[in-house]
Amino acid sequence: MARYVALLRGINVGGKNLIKMPALKAAFETDGFRDVRTYIQSGNVIFLKEPLTAGAAMAHVPTHPAVDAAHAGIGVLYFSRLEARATQSRLSKIVSSPIYPNVTIRNWNTTTKLLSMME
């Protein structure tokens, strides 16, 4: 049986677009999904929204060569930065890029937790 992770963009961030996780779970179950589980209050139930591809998105990812790294995967972008020089990172500028409305961002801890929930 196929398993899916849905990463919903723009809900429960900064007190806007609030939806309780039980209501989100119920909405997925109403649409026919089974064994629905949610994780933290941030819409974790799309990495890139079509028609955006990882390769095309990379052209808009602002990086500082000595601090940031960005790599395209299949339907996903991976970012990292040197924590000691985080104030020099340009990755936060992605929010003002033209691709931002078509992406959702999760940190590594959330990503690995979601993976463990899938296994």
PyMOL commands that set and color helices and strands:
alter all, ss='L'
color gray80, all
select helices_A, chain A and resi 21-30+54-58+83-88+91-96+100-102+108-118
alter helices_A, ss='H'
color red, helices_A
select strands_A, chain A and resi 68-72+77-81
alter strands_A, ss='S'
color yellow, strands_A
deselect
rebuild
show_as cartoon
